[in-house]
Amino acid sequence: MDRITHGLRQLLRFALLEARCCAFAVALVGGIAVSTLLPELPVARYDLLLGYGILLTVLAWRLGWDSGRDVAVIAVCHLIGLLFELVKVRMGSWSYPEDAVTKVGGVPLYGGFLYAAVGSYVCRAWHLFDLRLTGYRPRVMAVLAGAVYLNFFSHHWLPDARWVLAALLLCATAGTWVRFRVGEQDLRMPLALSFVLIGFFLWIAENAATYVGAWSYPDQLDGWQPVSVAKFGAWALLITVTFVLAAAWTGQPAARGTDSSPRRMPRVASRSSWSSIQTVWQESARGRSTQENSPRRTRARAAVKRSP
């Protein structure tokens, strides 16, 4: 019974931490949903959403949710996302049907915040879960993440290499573990599995975003349809780009076979470990006291006092 209770508590802690990690994304998608209910305004909806996204970013930074380095990662994700959107919209993969002043090449500038939200999630997860990587290969992962990003462009003109890249990523992440903390317990997960899980939930989020009108795929222009399951695999690949950026700027990965961040003391020590710390401290204090009061140390101090 105790194990079940402990498991439920850990699950609740994990869910609460995940909710905190998703705060930026939930607020962004929620704002998009609310914007569809607004009456007609002199300002275009996409322009309002751009201001709303900037406000969210500044607010998260001022409240301490995101550090300055996190904001830099989020900004880079925004720019990478905008470039991605410009190419994809031009190729007809999806569209933003409404007009706006802040619309370039058919893409509203707020569109980059959809990728910035993913960057915010990864950065916040790194801090809140105390993420550490073992067996991480930063250079190989950077090359493969870049290849994944380019393939999403080049597959319009060249053969699609996503399955080859997926296989290479599996090889590159073999033996790589993500260590994370939930409460007082340290857990671990294969890095490849974390990409799959994040990709799945991003696919769920994409369904929600398209439902509230964030953007539309061609088959959704006449009415909302669920997003193709193939996008689940696409997100599982694309998350590697954000992860590599966050690992380089936030996690500061070390060499292969070591943790990617300095070891930290547990935030909350268990009773047994705290008792051990107290015992060691008391024994150390008694040892110092004994040494201070030893005859040799006493004679030495006396000699020092007598010296001119």
C-alpha positions as CSV (number, residue, x, y, z in Angstrom):
1,M,0.0,0.0,0.0
2,D,2.9,2.4,0.9
3,R,4.4,1.8,-2.5
4,I,1.2,2.6,-4.3
5,T,0.7,5.8,-2.3
6,H,4.3,6.8,-3.0
7,G,3.8,6.0,-6.7
8,L,0.7,8.2,-6.8
9,R,2.4,11.0,-5.1
10,Q,5.4,10.8,-7.5
11,L,2.9,10.8,-10.4
12,L,1.2,13.9,-9.1
13,R,4.6,15.7,-8.6
14,F,5.5,14.8,-12.1
15,A,2.2,16.1,-13.5
16,L,2.6,19.3,-11.6
17,L,6.2,19.8,-12.9
18,E,5.0,19.1,-16.4
19,A,2.2,21.6,-16.1
20,R,4.8,24.3,-15.0
21,C,7.0,23.4,-18.0
22,C,4.0,23.8,-20.3
23,A,2.9,27.2,-18.8
24,F,4.1,29.3,-21.8
25,A,2.7,26.9,-24.4
26,V,-0.7,26.6,-22.6
27,A,-0.9,30.4,-22.2
28,L,0.0,30.9,-25.9
29,V,-2.6,28.4,-27.2
30,G,-5.1,29.7,-24.7
31,G,-4.6,33.2,-26.0
32,I,-5.0,32.1,-29.6
33,A,-8.3,30.4,-28.6
34,V,-9.6,33.5,-26.8
35,S,-8.6,35.7,-29.8
36,T,-11.1,33.8,-32.0
37,L,-13.9,34.9,-29.6
38,L,-13.1,38.6,-29.8
39,P,-15.3,41.0,-31.7
40,E,-14.0,42.7,-34.8
41,L,-11.2,45.0,-33.9
42,P,-9.2,47.7,-35.8
43,V,-6.1,45.6,-35.2
44,A,-5.7,42.2,-37.0
45,R,-5.8,39.1,-34.9
46,Y,-2.4,37.9,-35.9
47,D,-0.9,41.3,-35.0
48,L,-2.6,41.1,-31.5
49,L,-1.1,37.6,-31.1
50,L,2.4,38.9,-31.9
51,G,2.1,41.5,-29.1
52,Y,0.6,38.8,-26.8
53,G,3.5,36.5,-27.5
54,I,6.1,39.2,-26.7
55,L,4.2,40.1,-23.5
56,L,4.3,36.5,-22.4
57,T,8.0,36.2,-23.1
58,V,8.8,39.4,-21.1
59,L,6.4,38.3,-18.3
60,A,8.0,34.9,-18.0
61,W,11.5,36.5,-17.8
62,R,10.4,39.1,-15.2
63,L,8.8,36.5,-13.0
64,G,11.9,34.4,-13.1
65,W,10.3,31.5,-15.0
66,D,12.9,31.8,-17.7
67,S,16.5,33.0,-17.3
68,G,18.2,35.4,-19.7
69,R,19.9,32.4,-21.3
70,D,16.5,30.7,-21.6
71,V,15.1,33.7,-23.3
72,A,18.0,33.6,-25.8
73,V,17.2,30.0,-26.6
74,I,13.5,30.9,-27.0
75,A,14.4,33.8,-29.4
76,V,16.6,31.5,-31.5
77,C,13.8,28.9,-31.7
78,H,11.5,31.8,-32.8
79,L,13.8,32.7,-35.6
80,I,14.4,29.1,-36.7
81,G,10.6,28.6,-36.6
82,L,10.0,31.7,-38.7
83,L,12.4,30.5,-41.4
84,F,10.7,27.1,-41.3
85,E,7.3,28.7,-41.7
86,L,8.4,30.9,-44.6
87,V,9.5,27.9,-46.7
88,K,6.6,25.6,-45.7
89,V,3.9,28.2,-46.4
90,R,5.5,29.0,-49.7
91,M,5.5,25.3,-50.6
92,G,1.8,25.1,-49.7
93,S,2.2,22.8,-46.6
94,W,-0.1,24.9,-44.6
95,S,-1.4,28.5,-44.5
96,Y,-2.4,31.5,-42.5
97,P,-5.6,32.7,-44.2
98,E,-6.2,35.9,-42.3
99,D,-4.7,39.3,-43.1
100,A,-2.2,41.2,-40.9
101,V,0.2,44.0,-41.0
102,T,3.0,41.9,-39.4
103,K,2.8,39.3,-42.2
104,V,5.8,38.5,-44.3
105,G,5.7,36.0,-47.2
106,G,2.3,34.8,-46.0
107,V,3.6,34.1,-42.5
108,P,2.6,36.3,-39.5
109,L,5.5,37.0,-37.2
110,Y,3.7,35.6,-34.3
111,G,4.0,32.1,-36.0
112,G,7.6,31.8,-34.6
113,F,6.2,31.8,-31.0
114,L,4.7,28.3,-31.7
115,Y,8.3,27.0,-31.9
116,A,9.4,29.4,-29.1
117,A,6.9,27.6,-26.9
118,V,8.6,24.3,-27.5
119,G,11.9,26.0,-26.6
120,S,10.4,27.3,-23.4
121,Y,9.2,23.8,-22.5
122,V,12.6,22.2,-23.0
123,C,14.4,25.0,-21.0
124,R,12.0,24.9,-18.1
125,A,12.1,21.1,-18.0
126,W,15.9,21.3,-17.8
127,H,15.6,23.4,-14.6
128,L,12.5,22.0,-12.9
129,F,13.5,18.4,-13.5
130,D,17.2,19.0,-12.8
131,L,18.0,17.3,-16.1
132,R,21.4,15.6,-16.6
133,L,22.7,13.7,-19.6
134,T,25.0,10.7,-19.6
135,G,26.6,9.3,-22.8
136,Y,25.5,12.4,-24.7
137,R,27.3,13.1,-28.0
138,P,26.9,16.9,-28.6
139,R,28.8,17.2,-31.9
140,V,27.1,14.2,-33.5
141,M,23.7,15.3,-32.3
142,A,24.3,18.9,-33.6
143,V,25.2,17.6,-37.0
144,L,22.1,15.3,-37.1
145,A,19.8,17.9,-35.8
146,G,21.0,20.3,-38.5
147,A,20.4,17.6,-41.1
148,V,16.9,17.0,-39.8
149,Y,16.1,20.7,-40.1
150,L,17.4,20.9,-43.7
151,N,15.6,17.7,-44.7
152,F,12.3,19.3,-43.9
153,F,13.1,21.9,-46.6
154,S,15.0,19.7,-49.1
155,H,12.5,16.9,-49.3
156,H,10.3,19.1,-51.5
157,W,13.0,18.8,-54.2
158,L,15.2,15.8,-53.1
159,P,14.4,12.3,-51.8
160,D,13.0,12.4,-48.2
161,A,15.7,11.2,-45.8
162,R,13.7,11.3,-42.6
163,W,13.8,7.5,-42.1
164,V,17.6,7.5,-42.6
165,L,18.0,10.3,-40.2
166,A,15.7,8.6,-37.7
167,A,17.9,5.5,-37.8
168,L,21.1,7.6,-37.4
169,L,19.5,9.4,-34.4
170,L,18.8,6.0,-32.8
171,C,22.4,5.1,-33.2
172,A,23.6,8.5,-32.0
173,T,21.4,8.3,-28.8
174,A,22.2,4.6,-28.1
175,G,23.4,4.6,-24.5
176,T,22.4,8.2,-23.8
177,W,20.2,8.6,-20.8
178,V,18.3,11.6,-19.5
179,R,18.5,11.7,-15.7
180,F,15.8,13.7,-13.9
181,R,14.5,14.4,-10.4
182,V,10.9,14.1,-9.2
183,G,10.7,15.0,-5.6
184,E,13.5,13.2,-3.8
185,Q,13.8,10.5,-6.4
186,D,16.3,10.3,-9.3
187,L,14.9,8.7,-12.4
188,R,16.3,8.1,-15.9
189,M,14.9,7.6,-19.4
190,P,16.6,6.8,-22.8
191,L,17.0,10.1,-24.7
192,A,15.4,8.5,-27.8
193,L,12.3,7.6,-25.9
194,S,12.0,11.2,-24.6
195,F,12.1,12.5,-28.2
196,V,9.2,10.1,-29.1
197,L,7.1,11.1,-26.1
198,I,7.6,14.8,-26.6
199,G,6.8,14.4,-30.3
200,F,3.6,12.7,-29.4
201,F,2.4,15.4,-27.1
202,L,3.5,18.1,-29.6
203,W,1.2,16.3,-32.1
204,I,-1.6,16.5,-29.6
205,A,-0.8,20.2,-29.1
206,E,-0.8,20.7,-32.8
207,N,-4.3,19.3,-33.1
208,A,-5.4,21.8,-30.4
209,A,-3.6,24.7,-32.1
210,T,-5.1,24.1,-35.5
211,Y,-8.6,23.6,-33.9
212,V,-8.4,27.1,-32.4
213,G,-7.2,28.6,-35.7
214,A,-3.4,29.0,-35.1
215,W,-2.9,27.8,-38.7
216,S,-4.6,25.5,-41.2
217,Y,-3.5,22.6,-43.3
218,P,-4.9,22.3,-46.8
219,D,-7.5,19.7,-45.7
220,Q,-8.6,21.9,-42.8
221,L,-9.6,25.0,-44.9
222,D,-13.2,23.8,-45.3
223,G,-13.5,22.5,-41.7
224,W,-11.2,21.2,-39.0
225,Q,-9.8,17.7,-39.4
226,P,-7.4,15.9,-37.1
227,V,-3.8,16.4,-38.0
228,S,-2.2,13.5,-39.8
229,V,-0.5,10.9,-37.6
230,A,2.6,11.3,-39.8
231,K,3.1,14.7,-38.1
232,F,3.8,12.8,-34.9
233,G,7.0,11.4,-36.4
234,A,7.9,14.7,-37.8
235,W,7.7,16.4,-34.4
236,A,9.7,13.6,-32.8
237,L,12.5,14.4,-35.3
238,L,12.1,18.2,-35.1
239,I,12.4,18.3,-31.4
240,T,16.0,17.3,-31.7
241,V,16.8,20.8,-33.1
242,T,15.4,22.5,-30.0
243,F,16.9,20.0,-27.6
244,V,20.4,20.4,-29.1
245,L,20.1,24.2,-28.7
246,A,18.9,23.9,-25.1
247,A,21.7,21.4,-24.3
248,A,24.3,23.7,-25.7
249,W,23.1,26.9,-24.1
250,T,21.3,25.8,-21.0
251,G,22.5,22.3,-20.1
252,Q,26.2,23.0,-21.1
253,P,26.9,19.3,-22.0
254,A,30.2,17.8,-21.1
255,A,32.3,15.2,-22.8
256,R,30.9,11.8,-23.8
257,G,30.2,9.5,-20.9
258,T,29.8,12.2,-18.3
259,D,26.9,14.2,-17.0
260,S,26.0,17.2,-19.1
261,S,25.8,19.5,-16.1
262,P,27.7,19.8,-12.9
263,R,26.5,17.4,-10.2
264,R,24.1,19.1,-7.8
265,M,23.4,18.2,-4.2
266,P,19.8,16.9,-3.8
267,R,17.4,19.7,-3.1
268,V,15.9,17.8,-0.1
269,A,17.9,15.3,1.8
270,S,16.2,12.1,3.1
271,R,16.0,11.5,6.8
272,S,18.6,8.7,6.7
273,S,21.0,10.8,4.6
274,W,20.5,13.9,6.8
275,S,21.2,11.8,9.9
276,S,24.4,10.5,8.3
277,I,25.5,14.1,7.5
278,Q,24.8,15.1,11.1
279,T,26.8,12.1,12.5
280,V,29.7,12.8,10.3
281,W,29.6,16.5,11.3
282,Q,29.5,15.7,15.0
283,E,32.3,13.2,14.7
284,S,34.4,15.7,12.8
285,A,33.7,18.4,15.4
286,R,34.7,16.0,18.3
287,G,37.8,15.1,16.4
288,R,38.8,18.8,16.0
289,S,38.1,19.4,19.7
290,T,40.3,16.5,20.7
291,Q,43.1,17.7,18.5
292,E,42.8,21.2,19.9
293,N,43.0,20.0,23.5
294,S,45.8,17.5,22.9
295,P,49.0,18.0,25.0
296,R,51.2,18.5,21.9
297,R,48.9,21.2,20.6
298,T,48.8,22.9,24.0
299,R,52.6,22.9,24.3
300,A,52.8,24.3,20.8
301,R,50.5,27.2,21.6
302,A,52.4,27.9,24.9
303,A,55.6,28.1,22.9
304,V,54.1,30.5,20.5
305,K,53.0,32.8,23.3
306,R,56.5,32.7,24.9
307,S,58.2,33.6,21.7
308,P,59.3,37.2,21.4
